[in-house]
Amino acid sequence: MGGYSFQPENVQICVIMVGLPARGKSLIAQKIVRYLTWLSIRAKCFNVGNYRRLETAHPTAEFFDVNNPEGERLRKMAAESAIRDMFRWFDHELGVVGILDATNTTKSRRNWILELCRKRNVEPMFVESWCDDEELIMQNIMDVKTTSPDYIGQDPEKAALDFRNRIRNYEKVYETISERDLTYVKLINVGSQVIINRIQSYLESRIVYYLMNLHIKPRCIWLSRHGESAFNLTGKIGGDSDLSARGREYARQLPQLVKMSVGDRPLTVWTSTLKRTQQTAKYLPYRQLTWKALDELDAGQCDGLTYEEIESRYPDDFAARDENKYEYRYPGGESYRDVVVRLEPIIMELERQENIMIVTHQAVLRCIYAYFMNVSQDQSPWMEVPLHTLIKLEPKAYSTDVIRIKADIPAVSTYREKGQSAKIKK
């Protein structure tokens, strides 16, 4: 219901990662999966290293030497297993974008994958991460590879040294992508330059656009709902009401809460166009921007009603929303899926920026939080996002750290569990 399809061509795409170790390929692959899944596109990563570890759990750098035939055989076998599983996923689970996460540093290896894809009518799209920035490479080696499953329990310094040698073995045979007939994106030094060649489909262009916005500089994102509003007190949804007395107190205390968490870092604050978010951000001493895309989920005909009133006036709608809250669209209003679609430019901008604070609404925060925390669509509309709480998100290589800072100001709970009418807790 309210179906939004992002697959106009019904294509199946294999994104083939290319690049030396410690170039952020796995990070990029995982971010593509997270982004597409958030947009309801079936995407999955097939990491060749995970398949190789089933046979060779802790290899030394020699295993990756081009002159080691046994290592070459085992690595090819792992790639074959990953590709076989990916094709099975395409066939049996209606997969749309499969990502083959491996080095794929030689033309011969890429041609082999290319032929396999073409035989199966799967679109091959190469994504190469090319990097000669020593500082970035060393940061990657220390951050990611010393916690890699290949080096579990090993001394970090020895692990880093071995990993350096592994990279040298790959460098001996590395051939950057230059074939004019291939569909590819080349990210140079994490997006400081992007080369695009023969992008064929709409979905490929969306992936390219996303990749062009990525950066891996350390940054944080702060999220807060508006302070308690007059509508919150009466249990009404939607509307454009003012803050309550306790909501105004939260607005006055918010600068101190934010300052304690942000420190001296520069920060930009984003709010919705509705009064309650702007009143909440009123005292924050930072540059502020207003986004229509951050407005609360539109409740349509139910705007200004309580959940009890919706349940009595529109019992079928109330039940349908409980049944599938993500897809359910209010009469004349929006669904969570609709909110995700309008939030896509916000996510793109968040990926481009450094430190941002967003003051917005419950449903909108659930959708943003779900993107960073990889929360599934059946769970995200039911997440508890309490009032008068500052949430700090810190994206890391393979996860996002979360800290919740609660202000010492009471507020009603607007949380309604599945199958229940709203209970206003004063």
Solvent accessible surface area in square Angstrom, and as a share of the most:
residue,aa,sasa,rsa
1,M,131,0.58
2,G,19,0.19
3,G,69,0.67
4,Y,76,0.29
5,S,87,0.56
6,F,7,0.03
7,Q,50,0.22
8,P,89,0.56
9,E,78,0.35
10,N,130,0.67
11,V,35,0.20
12,Q,52,0.23
13,I,0,0.00
14,C,0,0.00
15,V,0,0.00
16,I,0,0.00
17,M,0,0.00
18,V,0,0.00
19,G,0,0.00
20,L,11,0.06
21,P,10,0.07
22,A,6,0.05
23,R,20,0.07
24,G,14,0.13
25,K,17,0.07
26,S,23,0.15
27,L,28,0.14
28,I,13,0.07
29,A,0,0.00
30,Q,80,0.35
31,K,22,0.09
32,I,0,0.00
33,V,28,0.16
34,R,32,0.12
35,Y,0,0.00
36,L,0,0.00
37,T,64,0.37
38,W,18,0.06
39,L,6,0.03
40,S,35,0.22
41,I,2,0.01
42,R,135,0.49
43,A,16,0.13
44,K,87,0.37
45,C,38,0.23
46,F,9,0.04
47,N,35,0.18
48,V,15,0.09
49,G,19,0.18
50,N,81,0.42
51,Y,43,0.17
52,R,15,0.06
53,R,49,0.18
54,L,145,0.72
55,E,117,0.52
56,T,28,0.17
57,A,48,0.37
58,H,98,0.44
59,P,9,0.06
60,T,77,0.45
61,A,1,0.01
62,E,113,0.51
63,F,21,0.09
64,F,9,0.04
65,D,31,0.16
66,V,72,0.41
67,N,121,0.62
68,N,42,0.21
69,P,107,0.67
70,E,90,0.40
71,G,0,0.00
72,E,69,0.31
73,R,126,0.46
74,L,26,0.13
75,R,36,0.13
76,K,65,0.28
77,M,72,0.32
78,A,6,0.04
79,A,3,0.02
80,E,68,0.31
81,S,27,0.17
82,A,0,0.00
83,I,5,0.03
84,R,131,0.48
85,D,45,0.23
86,M,0,0.00
87,F,13,0.05
88,R,121,0.44
89,W,19,0.07
90,F,4,0.02
91,D,77,0.40
92,H,140,0.62
93,E,92,0.41
94,L,129,0.64
95,G,1,0.01
96,V,13,0.08
97,V,0,0.00
98,G,0,0.00
99,I,0,0.00
100,L,1,0.00
101,D,7,0.03
102,A,19,0.15
103,T,26,0.15
104,N,6,0.03
105,T,7,0.04
106,T,33,0.19
107,K,73,0.31
108,S,81,0.52
109,R,43,0.16
110,R,1,0.00
111,N,69,0.35
112,W,60,0.21
113,I,0,0.00
114,L,11,0.05
115,E,90,0.40
116,L,49,0.24
117,C,1,0.00
118,R,119,0.43
119,K,158,0.67
120,R,107,0.39
121,N,137,0.70
122,V,5,0.03
123,E,55,0.25
124,P,14,0.09
125,M,0,0.00
126,F,1,0.00
127,V,0,0.00
128,E,0,0.00
129,S,3,0.02
130,W,81,0.28
131,C,11,0.07
132,D,86,0.44
133,D,55,0.28
134,E,101,0.45
135,E,141,0.63
136,L,39,0.19
137,I,4,0.02
138,M,75,0.34
139,Q,78,0.35
140,N,25,0.13
141,I,0,0.00
142,M,71,0.32
143,D,82,0.43
144,V,18,0.11
145,K,45,0.19
146,T,29,0.17
147,T,106,0.62
148,S,14,0.09
149,P,61,0.39
150,D,2,0.01
151,Y,4,0.02
152,I,119,0.60
153,G,86,0.83
154,Q,80,0.36
155,D,70,0.36
156,P,72,0.45
157,E,119,0.53
158,K,144,0.61
159,A,1,0.01
160,A,9,0.07
161,L,118,0.59
162,D,29,0.15
163,F,2,0.01
164,R,52,0.19
165,N,60,0.31
166,R,17,0.06
167,I,2,0.01
168,R,125,0.46
169,N,15,0.08
170,Y,19,0.07
171,E,85,0.38
172,K,127,0.54
173,V,45,0.26
174,Y,46,0.17
175,E,70,0.32
176,T,55,0.32
177,I,1,0.01
178,S,67,0.43
179,E,36,0.16
180,R,211,0.77
181,D,87,0.45
182,L,5,0.02
183,T,7,0.04
184,Y,18,0.07
185,V,0,0.00
186,K,22,0.09
187,L,6,0.03
188,I,28,0.14
189,N,41,0.21
190,V,40,0.23
191,G,26,0.25
192,S,93,0.60
193,Q,100,0.45
194,V,39,0.23
195,I,62,0.31
196,I,77,0.39
197,N,33,0.17
198,R,134,0.49
199,I,47,0.24
200,Q,105,0.47
201,S,13,0.08
202,Y,101,0.38
203,L,1,0.01
204,E,0,0.00
205,S,45,0.29
206,R,47,0.17
207,I,1,0.00
208,V,9,0.05
209,Y,101,0.38
210,Y,0,0.00
211,L,2,0.01
212,M,94,0.42
213,N,12,0.06
214,L,17,0.08
215,H,27,0.12
216,I,51,0.26
217,K,120,0.51
218,P,115,0.72
219,R,12,0.05
220,C,2,0.01
221,I,0,0.00
222,W,0,0.00
223,L,1,0.00
224,S,0,0.00
225,R,10,0.04
226,H,5,0.02
227,G,0,0.00
228,E,1,0.00
229,S,1,0.01
230,A,45,0.35
231,F,49,0.20
232,N,16,0.08
233,L,55,0.27
234,T,81,0.47
235,G,10,0.09
236,K,77,0.33
237,I,26,0.13
238,G,17,0.16
239,G,22,0.22
240,D,64,0.33
241,S,16,0.10
242,D,67,0.35
243,L,6,0.03
244,S,11,0.07
245,A,66,0.51
246,R,70,0.26
247,G,0,0.00
248,R,119,0.44
249,E,60,0.27
250,Y,0,0.00
251,A,2,0.01
252,R,125,0.46
253,Q,68,0.30
254,L,0,0.00
255,P,29,0.18
256,Q,112,0.50
257,L,22,0.11
258,V,0,0.00
259,K,96,0.41
260,M,138,0.62
261,S,20,0.13
262,V,3,0.01
263,G,32,0.31
264,D,135,0.70
265,R,92,0.33
266,P,113,0.71
267,L,13,0.07
268,T,23,0.13
269,V,0,0.00
270,W,3,0.01
271,T,3,0.02
272,S,0,0.00
273,T,55,0.32
274,L,32,0.16
275,K,90,0.38
276,R,11,0.04
277,T,0,0.00
278,Q,74,0.33
279,Q,52,0.23
280,T,0,0.00
281,A,0,0.00
282,K,135,0.57
283,Y,94,0.36
284,L,8,0.04
285,P,105,0.66
286,Y,48,0.18
287,R,158,0.57
288,Q,73,0.32
289,L,63,0.32
290,T,77,0.45
291,W,63,0.22
292,K,147,0.62
293,A,19,0.15
294,L,0,0.00
295,D,14,0.07
296,E,36,0.16
297,L,13,0.07
298,D,68,0.35
299,A,3,0.02
300,G,21,0.20
301,Q,113,0.50
302,C,0,0.00
303,D,69,0.36
304,G,22,0.21
305,L,18,0.09
306,T,21,0.12
307,Y,31,0.12
308,E,82,0.37
309,E,62,0.28
310,I,4,0.02
311,E,63,0.28
312,S,88,0.57
313,R,146,0.53
314,Y,59,0.22
315,P,78,0.49
316,D,120,0.62
317,D,36,0.19
318,F,20,0.08
319,A,62,0.48
320,A,35,0.27
321,R,21,0.07
322,D,17,0.09
323,E,137,0.61
324,N,67,0.35
325,K,15,0.06
326,Y,11,0.04
327,E,28,0.13
328,Y,7,0.03
329,R,98,0.36
330,Y,7,0.03
331,P,34,0.22
332,G,74,0.71
333,G,13,0.13
334,E,32,0.14
335,S,1,0.00
336,Y,3,0.01
337,R,27,0.10
338,D,26,0.13
339,V,0,0.00
340,V,5,0.03
341,V,47,0.27
342,R,56,0.20
343,L,0,0.00
344,E,19,0.09
345,P,75,0.47
346,I,0,0.00
347,I,0,0.00
348,M,7,0.03
349,E,34,0.15
350,L,0,0.00
351,E,0,0.00
352,R,134,0.49
353,Q,62,0.27
354,E,80,0.36
355,N,19,0.10
356,I,3,0.02
357,M,0,0.00
358,I,0,0.00
359,V,0,0.00
360,T,0,0.00
361,H,0,0.00
362,Q,23,0.10
363,A,7,0.05
364,V,0,0.00
365,L,2,0.01
366,R,7,0.02
367,C,2,0.01
368,I,0,0.00
369,Y,26,0.10
370,A,6,0.04
371,Y,1,0.00
372,F,5,0.02
373,M,58,0.26
374,N,102,0.52
375,V,38,0.22
376,S,53,0.34
377,Q,53,0.23
378,D,109,0.57
379,Q,112,0.50
380,S,4,0.02
381,P,1,0.01
382,W,39,0.14
383,M,32,0.14
384,E,90,0.40
385,V,5,0.03
386,P,42,0.26
387,L,7,0.03
388,H,1,0.01
389,T,5,0.03
390,L,0,0.00
391,I,4,0.02
392,K,29,0.12
393,L,0,0.00
394,E,55,0.25
395,P,28,0.18
396,K,100,0.43
397,A,35,0.27
398,Y,101,0.38
399,S,70,0.45
400,T,14,0.08
401,D,64,0.33
402,V,50,0.29
403,I,94,0.48
404,R,107,0.39
405,I,42,0.21
406,K,140,0.59
407,A,8,0.07
408,D,139,0.72
409,I,15,0.08
410,P,90,0.57
411,A,31,0.24
412,V,3,0.02
413,S,33,0.21
414,T,28,0.16
415,Y,51,0.19
416,R,14,0.05
417,E,91,0.41
418,K,120,0.51
419,G,61,0.59
420,Q,77,0.34
421,S,38,0.24
422,A,8,0.06
423,K,118,0.50
424,I,57,0.29
425,K,110,0.47
426,K,166,0.70
